[in-house]
Amino acid sequence: MEIISVADVRVDSCRGCNACFSTEGNLCVQKDDMSWIYGKLAEADVLVIASPVYFYGISSQLKAVIDRLHAPVRNTFRIRRLGLLLVGAAELPDLFDSILSQYELVLRFFKLDSIGTVLVRGVKDVGDIDGNPALEEAYELGTSLR
Ligand SMILES: Cc1cc2nc3c(=O)[nH]c(=O)nc-3n(C[C@H](O)[C@H](O)[C@H](O)COP(=O)(O)O)c2cc1C
């Protein structure tokens, strides 16, 4: 298992130039950390995405990485299963609806199976999640992959 913290890498937004569809080797013209992240994704069987809720969506750091998958390199990936972990401060029942809708559409588009989701409300500050049953849920999700 390998963790990539999207908060600690430099990945710029997709420019939508579509140059990657015509460049030699289908490489993105932007030279940033996505260059090695593509390689890591090409080696993965399962991808688990984690994000805080930012204005009812995922964080812009994670969205930038996902948008950069609008590139032919993704056709070399063998990922078939996806998981989703989300935390948000509010207790709203529909807090995760827009992200879950996007998740379902992505699963369908790429013909992926979901290994499950862990959705945690009422988590605002560092440490708020301590003792939350969601941690056990996430652990179980992880062990189910063995
Ligand atoms: C820019 C920003 C936008 C946020 N938007 C929401 C939101 O729409 N709904 C919500 O419940 N929490 C929102 N939050 C709170 C975070 O989801 C919450 O603090 C979360 O626990 C942060 O997780 P982290 O410590 O892993 O970054 C927002 C926080 C930030 C910084």
The ligand as an SDF file (V2000), in Angstrom:
LIG
                    3D

 31 33  0  0  0  0  0  0  0  0999 V2000
  -12.0990   25.6900    2.3270 C   0  0  0  0  0  0  0  0  0  0  0  0
  -12.9170   24.8460    3.2720 C   0  0  0  0  0  0  0  0  0  0  0  0
  -14.2270   24.5440    2.9340 C   0  0  0  0  0  0  0  0  0  0  0  0
  -14.9950   23.7190    3.7510 C   0  0  0  0  0  0  0  0  0  0  0  0
  -16.2690   23.4090    3.3810 N   0  0  0  0  0  0  0  0  0  0  0  0
  -17.0250   22.6070    4.1700 C   0  0  0  0  0  0  0  0  0  0  0  0
  -18.3510   22.2620    3.7960 C   0  0  0  0  0  0  0  0  0  0  0  0
  -18.8750   22.6620    2.7620 O   0  0  0  0  0  0  0  0  0  0  0  0
  -19.0500   21.4470    4.6260 N   0  0  0  0  0  0  0  0  0  0  0  0
  -18.5160   20.9680    5.7940 C   0  0  0  0  0  0  0  0  0  0  0  0
  -19.1980   20.2320    6.5040 O   0  0  0  0  0  0  0  0  0  0  0  0
  -17.2440   21.2570    6.1590 N   0  0  0  0  0  0  0  0  0  0  0  0
  -16.4960   22.0620    5.3820 C   0  0  0  0  0  0  0  0  0  0  0  0
  -15.2100   22.3770    5.7390 N   0  0  0  0  0  0  0  0  0  0  0  0
  -14.6500   21.7560    6.9580 C   0  0  0  0  0  0  0  0  0  0  0  0
  -13.7700   20.5390    6.6480 C   0  0  0  0  0  0  0  0  0  0  0  0
  -14.4310   19.5960    5.8350 O   0  0  0  0  0  0  0  0  0  0  0  0
  -13.4100   19.8630    7.9800 C   0  0  0  0  0  0  0  0  0  0  0  0
  -12.7800   20.7890    8.8200 O   0  0  0  0  0  0  0  0  0  0  0  0
  -12.5340   18.6380    7.7790 C   0  0  0  0  0  0  0  0  0  0  0  0
  -12.4670   17.9070    8.9910 O   0  0  0  0  0  0  0  0  0  0  0  0
  -11.0870   18.9900    7.3640 C   0  0  0  0  0  0  0  0  0  0  0  0
  -10.3670   17.7950    7.2000 O   0  0  0  0  0  0  0  0  0  0  0  0
   -8.7550   17.7640    7.2330 P   0  0  0  0  0  0  0  0  0  0  0  0
   -8.3620   18.1340    8.6520 O   0  0  0  0  0  0  0  0  0  0  0  0
   -8.4170   16.3470    6.9010 O   0  0  0  0  0  0  0  0  0  0  0  0
   -8.2790   18.7410    6.2300 O   0  0  0  0  0  0  0  0  0  0  0  0
  -14.4430   23.2030    4.9600 C   0  0  0  0  0  0  0  0  0  0  0  0
  -13.1150   23.5360    5.3000 C   0  0  0  0  0  0  0  0  0  0  0  0
  -12.3670   24.3420    4.4770 C   0  0  0  0  0  0  0  0  0  0  0  0
  -10.9380   24.6710    4.8620 C   0  0  0  0  0  0  0  0  0  0  0  0
  1  2  1  0
  2  3  1  0
  2 30  2  0
  3  4  2  0
  4  5  1  0
  4 28  1  0
  5  6  2  0
  6  7  1  0
  6 13  1  0
  7  8  2  0
  7  9  1  0
  9 10  1  0
 10 11  2  0
 10 12  1  0
 12 13  2  0
 13 14  1  0
 14 15  1  0
 14 28  1  0
 15 16  1  0
 16 17  1  0
 16 18  1  0
 18 19  1  0
 18 20  1  0
 20 21  1  0
 20 22  1  0
 22 23  1  0
 23 24  1  0
 24 25  2  0
 24 26  1  0
 24 27  1  0
 28 29  2  0
 29 30  1  0
 30 31  1  0
M  END
$$$$
